[in-house]
Amino acid sequence: MNKMEEFLAQLDSLSAAFIEELKSVLPDFERFLVIADHVGLIIPARHRQTGDMHIWLHDDQITVAIGLSFHWRFFTHDFASDDPTWQPHENEREAAREAVKFIRDVLADKVVLYVSSHTAGSYDRGSTSQPPMEPGMREYVWSGPFMREG
């Protein structure tokens, strides 16, 4: 067994679910992996103004951060169900699916990141519910600066 196989065999259930989902979006995920006491990945920025994507899994959450201004958390408890047949590991699988879906959309330039002197956030590209533009606000997609149409 090589080092990567050993590492993957020792993953907790959330990390294992996340890696399994991530393979469909980043088949070469191993080249971004940071081996520590938990799963972490660093995906280099496609454009320096957007910033690198840092992903780490810890306890019951998956955190995705981009650059210095943006981060999202996917908590397993957010996916709990009242269904008596629902198993706790399904919360982990759903959190992993949602995190990977978000990562896929960011990498495909489907998520717009915005930042101003007092706020930062994101919205789906093409969405009708966009924050109002204000002086000094900057917007980005994964591939770089973004300009709204219209």
C-alpha positions in Angstrom: 0.0 0.0 0.0 1.4 3.4 -1.0 1.3 6.5 1.2 -1.8 7.9 -0.5 -3.7 4.6 -0.1 -2.7 4.5 3.6 -3.9 8.0 4.1 -7.2 7.4 2.3 -7.8 4.2 4.3 -7.5 6.1 7.6 -10.1 8.9 6.8 -13.0 9.6 9.0 -16.4 9.1 7.4 -17.0 12.8 6.5 -13.5 13.0 4.8 -14.1 9.8 3.0 -17.5 11.0 1.7 -16.0 14.3 0.6 -13.1 12.7 -1.3 -15.4 10.2 -3.0 -17.6 13.1 -4.2 -14.6 15.3 -5.1 -13.2 12.7 -7.5 -16.0 13.4 -9.9 -15.0 17.1 -10.1 -11.3 16.8 -9.6 -10.1 13.4 -10.6 -6.5 14.5 -9.9 -7.4 15.8 -6.4 -4.3 14.2 -5.0 -2.1 16.9 -6.4 -3.9 19.5 -4.3 -4.0 17.5 -1.1 -2.2 18.8 1.9 -1.6 15.8 4.2 -1.9 16.9 7.9 -4.0 15.7 10.8 -7.1 16.3 8.7 -8.0 16.5 5.1 -7.0 19.8 3.4 -6.6 20.9 -0.2 -5.2 24.0 -1.8 -6.2 24.7 -5.4 -4.0 27.4 -6.9 -5.9 30.5 -8.2 -6.6 30.6 -11.8 -6.3 34.4 -11.5 -4.2 36.0 -8.7 -6.9 38.6 -7.9 -9.4 35.9 -7.0 -7.1 34.0 -4.8 -6.3 30.3 -4.0 -9.1 28.0 -2.9 -8.4 26.3 0.5 -10.6 23.4 1.6 -10.4 21.8 4.9 -12.4 19.2 6.8 -12.6 19.3 10.6 -15.0 17.6 13.0 -18.5 18.1 11.5 -17.8 20.6 8.8 -16.3 21.3 5.4 -14.9 24.8 5.0 -14.2 26.3 1.6 -12.2 29.6 1.5 -11.2 31.6 -1.5 -8.6 34.4 -1.2 -8.7 36.5 2.0 -12.3 37.6 1.9 -14.5 34.5 1.3 -15.4 31.4 3.2 -18.3 29.0 3.3 -19.1 26.2 5.8 -21.0 23.1 5.2 -22.0 21.6 8.5 -23.2 18.0 8.7 -26.0 18.9 11.2 -27.5 21.2 8.5 -28.5 18.1 6.6 -30.2 16.2 9.5 -33.6 14.7 8.7 -36.7 13.8 10.8 -37.1 10.7 8.7 -36.7 7.7 11.0 -34.9 5.8 8.3 -32.2 8.5 7.9 -28.8 7.4 9.1 -26.3 9.9 10.6 -23.7 9.1 7.9 -26.2 10.5 5.4 -25.7 14.0 6.9 -22.0 13.7 6.1 -22.7 12.5 2.5 -25.1 15.4 1.9 -22.7 17.9 3.3 -20.0 16.5 1.1 -22.3 16.6 -2.0 -23.3 20.2 -1.3 -19.7 21.3 -0.7 -18.4 19.6 -3.9 -21.3 21.0 -5.9 -20.3 24.5 -4.7 -16.7 23.9 -5.5 -17.6 22.6 -9.0 -19.7 25.7 -9.6 -16.9 28.0 -8.5 -14.4 26.3 -10.7 -16.9 26.6 -13.6 -17.3 30.4 -13.1 -20.9 30.0 -12.0 -20.4 31.8 -8.7 -19.7 35.5 -8.5 -17.7 36.7 -5.4 -18.1 40.3 -4.4 -16.3 42.5 -1.9 -16.4 46.1 -0.8 -15.0 48.0 2.1 -17.8 46.7 4.4 -19.2 43.5 3.0 -18.3 40.3 1.1 -20.4 37.5 -0.3 -21.4 35.6 -3.3 -24.3 34.9 -5.7 -25.0 32.6 -8.6 -24.0 34.0 -11.9 -27.1 34.9 -13.9 -29.2 35.2 -10.7 -31.8 38.0 -10.5 -31.1 38.5 -6.8 -27.7 40.3 -7.0 -26.5 42.8 -4.4 -26.6 46.4 -5.6 -23.4 47.7 -6.9 -21.8 50.3 -4.7 -18.7 52.5 -5.1 -15.5 50.4 -4.7 -17.3 47.1 -5.0 -15.3 44.5 -6.9 -16.6 41.2 -8.3 -14.7 38.0 -9.3 -15.3 34.6 -10.7 -12.7 31.9 -10.4 -11.1 32.9 -13.7 -10.7 36.5 -12.6 -12.4 39.9 -12.4 -16.1 39.9 -13.3 -18.1 42.7 -14.9 -21.9 42.6 -14.7 -23.8 42.9 -18.0 -26.2 45.8 -18.4 
